[in-house]
């Protein structure tokens, strides 16, 4: 018998967000992705990033649909789509009060100028933008995700991933080697295209209260052996998750309680009984269903 009366989502496929969260703490993954609970607050950094991604999606898709004929109308359509997602400034005194509509506009203008320069150089051509995928692993289980862009660069196929960040330093690029998300994208692009994939271009858009926007690029490649190890790891994570579902036991890994400024479910894990946990979740969180094919629809991002 389930420990909680909250509805449990039986997912037909998993993605890097679910598997990565499970790896840090199965209990958090259970609350977040299977009971579908999210914090009732707003995360301005996440919303800023979502708005930027929407701008890129609309601008690039419009450009592709025009037959690769550039016009500033493509960028303007992207700007408006971003403002629809990020409609107001953070409140004065908020730790990210500098992430204003004005900063978002400047960030998009810098990114547009960067893209126009890329077009003039002519070595890169975006083929697909915001490409969702759900693909079979060797076991037949499904793994999915959504790639920001697939492009050709000097005759080779690459994935491009966009990051908005307030952290940058000499070792920032090291975080992508190894990185399961980038390995998964390389594997997926290869499966979808039937072509070799050189790797992933990570384009990080750096902003702080006193610096930015700046654009920094990092390249990461994956060998066949690394991809094979990734597949083994994903299958093993699937095994663990299926065991947790079967036994209805989701372990707490308390080393992750302080991740990202503190887990939003930390208080829930301090109750003695599941009924009390359920009551806390109902009182302090909102229903939030993660769908990697449409990530901007998720509600209740944590601040």
WODA-V624908 format. One record per residue. N is the residue number from 1. RES is the residue in one letter. PSI is psi in whole degrees, -180 to 180 (999 if undefined). OMEGA is omega in whole degrees, 0 to 359 (* if undefined). BURIAL is b if it has 24 or more other C-alpha atoms within 12 Angstrom, else e. Layout:
# WODA-V624908
n->N res->RES psi->PSI omega->OMEGA burial->BURIAL
n->N res->RES psi->PSI omega->OMEGA burial->BURIAL
This chain:
# WODA-V624908
n->1 res->X psi->131 omega->180 burial->e
n->2 res->X psi->148 omega->182 burial->e
n->3 res->X psi->-18 omega->181 burial->e
n->4 res->X psi->152 omega->178 burial->e
n->5 res->X psi->-4 omega->177 burial->e
n->6 res->X psi->142 omega->179 burial->e
n->7 res->X psi->137 omega->180 burial->e
n->8 res->X psi->128 omega->180 burial->e
n->9 res->X psi->123 omega->176 burial->e
n->10 res->X psi->103 omega->186 burial->e
n->11 res->X psi->133 omega->179 burial->b
n->12 res->X psi->-20 omega->179 burial->e
n->13 res->X psi->157 omega->177 burial->b
n->14 res->X psi->159 omega->177 burial->b
n->15 res->X psi->-178 omega->184 burial->b
n->16 res->X psi->-35 omega->180 burial->b
n->17 res->X psi->-46 omega->181 burial->b
n->18 res->X psi->-48 omega->183 burial->b
n->19 res->X psi->-39 omega->178 burial->b
n->20 res->X psi->-42 omega->178 burial->b
n->21 res->X psi->-42 omega->177 burial->b
n->22 res->X psi->-40 omega->180 burial->b
n->23 res->X psi->-36 omega->178 burial->b
n->24 res->X psi->-42 omega->180 burial->b
n->25 res->X psi->110 omega->179 burial->b
n->26 res->X psi->-36 omega->181 burial->b
n->27 res->X psi->-42 omega->178 burial->b
n->28 res->X psi->-42 omega->178 burial->b
n->29 res->X psi->-38 omega->179 burial->b
n->30 res->X psi->-51 omega->179 burial->b
n->31 res->X psi->-46 omega->191 burial->b
n->32 res->X psi->-45 omega->191 burial->b
n->33 res->X psi->-13 omega->179 burial->b
n->34 res->X psi->-36 omega->170 burial->b
n->35 res->X psi->-10 omega->174 burial->b
n->36 res->X psi->51 omega->179 burial->b
n->37 res->X psi->134 omega->178 burial->b
n->38 res->X psi->161 omega->180 burial->b
n->39 res->X psi->146 omega->182 burial->b
n->40 res->X psi->-5 omega->179 burial->e
n->41 res->X psi->-179 omega->179 burial->e
n->42 res->X psi->134 omega->175 burial->b
n->43 res->X psi->106 omega->180 burial->b
n->44 res->X psi->-38 omega->175 burial->b
n->45 res->X psi->-41 omega->180 burial->b
n->46 res->X psi->-42 omega->179 burial->b
n->47 res->X psi->-38 omega->177 burial->b
n->48 res->X psi->-46 omega->179 burial->b
n->49 res->X psi->-41 omega->178 burial->b
n->50 res->X psi->-42 omega->180 burial->b
n->51 res->X psi->-42 omega->179 burial->b
n->52 res->X psi->-43 omega->179 burial->b
n->53 res->X psi->-39 omega->179 burial->b
n->54 res->X psi->-40 omega->176 burial->b
n->55 res->X psi->-48 omega->180 burial->b
n->56 res->X psi->-45 omega->182 burial->b
n->57 res->X psi->-50 omega->184 burial->b
n->58 res->X psi->-43 omega->180 burial->b
n->59 res->X psi->-48 omega->185 burial->b
n->60 res->X psi->-41 omega->179 burial->b
n->61 res->X psi->-38 omega->177 burial->b
n->62 res->X psi->-41 omega->179 burial->b
n->63 res->X psi->-44 omega->179 burial->b
n->64 res->X psi->-44 omega->182 burial->e
n->65 res->X psi->-24 omega->179 burial->e
n->66 res->X psi->2 omega->184 burial->e
n->67 res->X psi->30 omega->180 burial->e
n->68 res->X psi->38 omega->174 burial->e
n->69 res->X psi->110 omega->188 burial->e
n->70 res->X psi->140 omega->171 burial->e
n->71 res->X psi->149 omega->181 burial->e
n->72 res->X psi->-16 omega->177 burial->e
n->73 res->X psi->-29 omega->177 burial->e
n->74 res->X psi->-45 omega->179 burial->b
n->75 res->X psi->-40 omega->181 burial->b
n->76 res->X psi->-38 omega->177 burial->b
n->77 res->X psi->-38 omega->177 burial->b
n->78 res->X psi->-41 omega->178 burial->b
n->79 res->X psi->-48 omega->183 burial->b
n->80 res->X psi->-40 omega->179 burial->b
n->81 res->X psi->-37 omega->179 burial->b
n->82 res->X psi->-42 omega->181 burial->b
n->83 res->X psi->-28 omega->177 burial->b
n->84 res->X psi->-30 omega->179 burial->e
n->85 res->X psi->-34 omega->186 burial->b
n->86 res->X psi->75 omega->193 burial->b
n->87 res->X psi->-10 omega->184 burial->e
n->88 res->X psi->160 omega->178 burial->e
n->89 res->X psi->153 omega->170 burial->b
n->90 res->X psi->154 omega->179 burial->b
n->91 res->X psi->148 omega->178 burial->e
n->92 res->X psi->134 omega->182 burial->e
n->93 res->X psi->-12 omega->175 burial->e
n->94 res->X psi->148 omega->183 burial->e
n->95 res->X psi->-19 omega->175 burial->e
n->96 res->X psi->37 omega->182 burial->b
n->97 res->X psi->-11 omega->176 burial->e
n->98 res->X psi->-12 omega->178 burial->b
n->99 res->X psi->67 omega->185 burial->b
n->100 res->X psi->173 omega->173 burial->b
n->101 res->X psi->-36 omega->178 burial->b
n->102 res->X psi->-41 omega->178 burial->e
n->103 res->X psi->-37 omega->176 burial->b
n->104 res->X psi->-44 omega->180 burial->b
n->105 res->X psi->-45 omega->179 burial->b
n->106 res->X psi->-40 omega->179 burial->e
n->107 res->X psi->-43 omega->179 burial->b
n->108 res->X psi->-36 omega->178 burial->b
n->109 res->X psi->-42 omega->178 burial->b
n->110 res->X psi->-41 omega->180 burial->b
n->111 res->X psi->-37 omega->178 burial->b
n->112 res->X psi->-44 omega->178 burial->b
n->113 res->X psi->-40 omega->178 burial->e
n->114 res->X psi->-43 omega->180 burial->e
n->115 res->X psi->-40 omega->178 burial->b
n->116 res->X psi->-38 omega->176 burial->b
n->117 res->X psi->-39 omega->178 burial->e
n->118 res->X psi->-42 omega->178 burial->e
n->119 res->X psi->-41 omega->181 burial->e
n->120 res->X psi->-35 omega->178 burial->e
n->121 res->X psi->-33 omega->172 burial->e
n->122 res->X psi->10 omega->183 burial->e
n->123 res->X psi->-14 omega->181 burial->e
n->124 res->X psi->140 omega->177 burial->b
n->125 res->X psi->117 omega->180 burial->b
n->126 res->X psi->126 omega->180 burial->b
n->127 res->X psi->-40 omega->182 burial->b
n->128 res->X psi->146 omega->176 burial->b
n->129 res->X psi->142 omega->182 burial->b
n->130 res->X psi->62 omega->185 burial->b
n->131 res->X psi->107 omega->176 burial->b
n->132 res->X psi->156 omega->177 burial->b
n->133 res->X psi->147 omega->170 burial->b
n->134 res->X psi->111 omega->190 burial->b
n->135 res->X psi->155 omega->181 burial->b
n->136 res->X psi->133 omega->169 burial->e
n->137 res->X psi->169 omega->179 burial->b
n->138 res->X psi->-31 omega->180 burial->e
n->139 res->X psi->-12 omega->185 burial->e
n->140 res->X psi->-13 omega->176 burial->e
n->141 res->X psi->158 omega->189 burial->e
n->142 res->X psi->139 omega->175 burial->e
n->143 res->X psi->134 omega->184 burial->b
n->144 res->X psi->179 omega->178 burial->b
n->145 res->X psi->-168 omega->181 burial->b
n->146 res->X psi->115 omega->182 burial->b
n->147 res->X psi->137 omega->182 burial->b
n->148 res->X psi->-50 omega->180 burial->b
n->149 res->X psi->150 omega->166 burial->b
n->150 res->X psi->129 omega->185 burial->b
n->151 res->X psi->163 omega->172 burial->b
n->152 res->X psi->136 omega->180 burial->b
n->153 res->X psi->113 omega->182 burial->b
n->154 res->X psi->43 omega->175 burial->e
n->155 res->X psi->-1 omega->179 burial->e
n->156 res->X psi->152 omega->180 burial->e
n->157 res->X psi->132 omega->179 burial->b
n->158 res->X psi->155 omega->165 burial->b
n->159 res->X psi->143 omega->173 burial->b
n->160 res->X psi->132 omega->181 burial->b
n->161 res->X psi->135 omega->181 burial->b
n->162 res->X psi->136 omega->176 burial->b
n->163 res->X psi->134 omega->169 burial->b
n->164 res->X psi->129 omega->188 burial->b
n->165 res->X psi->152 omega->172 burial->b
n->166 res->X psi->11 omega->180 burial->b
n->167 res->X psi->129 omega->179 burial->e
n->168 res->X psi->139 omega->180 burial->b
n->169 res->X psi->-179 omega->184 burial->e
n->170 res->X psi->-22 omega->182 burial->e
n->171 res->X psi->7 omega->185 burial->e
n->172 res->X psi->-44 omega->183 burial->e
n->173 res->X psi->-19 omega->181 burial->e
n->174 res->X psi->-23 omega->184 burial->e
n->175 res->X psi->-16 omega->183 burial->e
n->176 res->X psi->3 omega->178 burial->b
n->177 res->X psi->100 omega->357 burial->e
n->178 res->X psi->165 omega->176 burial->e
n->179 res->X psi->118 omega->186 burial->b
n->180 res->X psi->-35 omega->180 burial->b
n->181 res->X psi->-46 omega->182 burial->b
n->182 res->X psi->-35 omega->176 burial->b
n->183 res->X psi->-43 omega->178 burial->b
n->184 res->X psi->-40 omega->178 burial->b
n->185 res->X psi->-42 omega->179 burial->b
n->186 res->X psi->-46 omega->178 burial->b
n->187 res->X psi->-46 omega->184 burial->b
n->188 res->X psi->-42 omega->180 burial->b
n->189 res->X psi->-37 omega->177 burial->b
n->190 res->X psi->-43 omega->180 burial->b
n->191 res->X psi->-42 omega->183 burial->e
n->192 res->X psi->-38 omega->187 burial->b
n->193 res->X psi->-25 omega->187 burial->e
n->194 res->X psi->17 omega->182 burial->e
n->195 res->X psi->157 omega->171 burial->e
n->196 res->X psi->146 omega->179 burial->e
n->197 res->X psi->124 omega->186 burial->b
n->198 res->X psi->-36 omega->181 burial->b
n->199 res->X psi->-152 omega->184 burial->b
n->200 res->X psi->135 omega->170 burial->b
n->201 res->X psi->117 omega->177 burial->b
n->202 res->X psi->119 omega->177 burial->b
n->203 res->X psi->108 omega->182 burial->b
n->204 res->X psi->128 omega->179 burial->b
n->205 res->X psi->111 omega->190 burial->b
n->206 res->X psi->125 omega->177 burial->b
n->207 res->X psi->137 omega->168 burial->b
n->208 res->X psi->-177 omega->180 burial->b
n->209 res->X psi->-33 omega->184 burial->e
n->210 res->X psi->-7 omega->183 burial->e
n->211 res->X psi->154 omega->173 burial->e
n->212 res->X psi->173 omega->4 burial->b
n->213 res->X psi->142 omega->175 burial->b
n->214 res->X psi->148 omega->179 burial->b
n->215 res->X psi->126 omega->179 burial->b
n->216 res->X psi->134 omega->180 burial->b
n->217 res->X psi->143 omega->178 burial->e
n->218 res->X psi->142 omega->178 burial->b
n->219 res->X psi->139 omega->176 burial->b
n->220 res->X psi->135 omega->182 burial->b
n->221 res->X psi->162 omega->181 burial->b
n->222 res->X psi->131 omega->175 burial->b
n->223 res->X psi->167 omega->178 burial->e
n->224 res->X psi->-40 omega->181 burial->e
n->225 res->X psi->-39 omega->178 burial->e
n->226 res->X psi->-41 omega->178 burial->e
n->227 res->X psi->-41 omega->178 burial->b
n->228 res->X psi->-42 omega->178 burial->e
n->229 res->X psi->-38 omega->177 burial->e
n->230 res->X psi->-44 omega->179 burial->b
n->231 res->X psi->-44 omega->178 burial->b
n->232 res->X psi->-41 omega->181 burial->e
n->233 res->X psi->-43 omega->180 burial->e
n->234 res->X psi->-41 omega->177 burial->b
n->235 res->X psi->-40 omega->180 burial->b
n->236 res->X psi->-41 omega->177 burial->e
n->237 res->X psi->-40 omega->177 burial->b
n->238 res->X psi->-43 omega->178 burial->b
n->239 res->X psi->-46 omega->181 burial->e
n->240 res->X psi->-45 omega->182 burial->e
n->241 res->X psi->-42 omega->179 burial->b
n->242 res->X psi->-35 omega->176 burial->b
n->243 res->X psi->-43 omega->178 burial->e
n->244 res->X psi->-41 omega->180 burial->e
n->245 res->X psi->-44 omega->182 burial->b
n->246 res->X psi->-44 omega->184 burial->e
n->247 res->X psi->-10 omega->185 burial->e
n->248 res->X psi->45 omega->177 burial->e
n->249 res->X psi->121 omega->182 burial->e
n->250 res->X psi->97 omega->186 burial->b
n->251 res->X psi->149 omega->171 burial->b
n->252 res->X psi->132 omega->173 burial->b
n->253 res->X psi->94 omega->192 burial->e
n->254 res->X psi->-12 omega->175 burial->e
n->255 res->X psi->-18 omega->181 burial->e
n->256 res->X psi->0 omega->185 burial->b
n->257 res->X psi->-27 omega->182 burial->b
n->258 res->X psi->7 omega->179 burial->e
n->259 res->X psi->138 omega->174 burial->e
n->260 res->X psi->42 omega->177 burial->e
n->261 res->X psi->5 omega->178 burial->e
n->262 res->X psi->131 omega->181 burial->e
n->263 res->X psi->136 omega->181 burial->b
n->264 res->X psi->-16 omega->181 burial->b
n->265 res->X psi->11 omega->187 burial->b
n->266 res->X psi->-44 omega->182 burial->b
n->267 res->X psi->-36 omega->180 burial->e
n->268 res->X psi->-34 omega->184 burial->b
n->269 res->X psi->-1 omega->180 burial->b
n->270 res->X psi->0 omega->179 burial->e
n->271 res->X psi->152 omega->182 burial->e
n->272 res->X psi->-35 omega->191 burial->e
n->273 res->X psi->149 omega->182 burial->e
n->274 res->X psi->-29 omega->177 burial->e
n->275 res->X psi->-39 omega->178 burial->e
n->276 res->X psi->-37 omega->176 burial->e
n->277 res->X psi->-46 omega->180 burial->b
n->278 res->X psi->-44 omega->179 burial->b
n->279 res->X psi->-39 omega->179 burial->e
n->280 res->X psi->-44 omega->180 burial->b
n->281 res->X psi->-41 omega->180 burial->b
n->282 res->X psi->-34 omega->183 burial->b
n->283 res->X psi->-29 omega->191 burial->e
n->284 res->X psi->-3 omega->179 burial->e
n->285 res->X psi->171 omega->177 burial->b
n->286 res->X psi->157 omega->177 burial->b
n->287 res->X psi->130 omega->185 burial->b
n->288 res->X psi->105 omega->184 burial->b
n->289 res->X psi->116 omega->179 burial->b
n->290 res->X psi->128 omega->177 burial->b
n->291 res->X psi->109 omega->185 burial->b
n->292 res->X psi->-17 omega->177 burial->b
n->293 res->X psi->-15 omega->181 burial->e
n->294 res->X psi->67 omega->190 burial->e
n->295 res->X psi->-23 omega->181 burial->b
n->296 res->X psi->-10 omega->179 burial->b
n->297 res->X psi->-9 omega->180 burial->e
n->298 res->X psi->140 omega->180 burial->b
n->299 res->X psi->162 omega->172 burial->b
n->300 res->X psi->41 omega->176 burial->b
n->301 res->X psi->143 omega->182 burial->b
n->302 res->X psi->145 omega->178 burial->b
n->303 res->X psi->999 omega->* burial->e
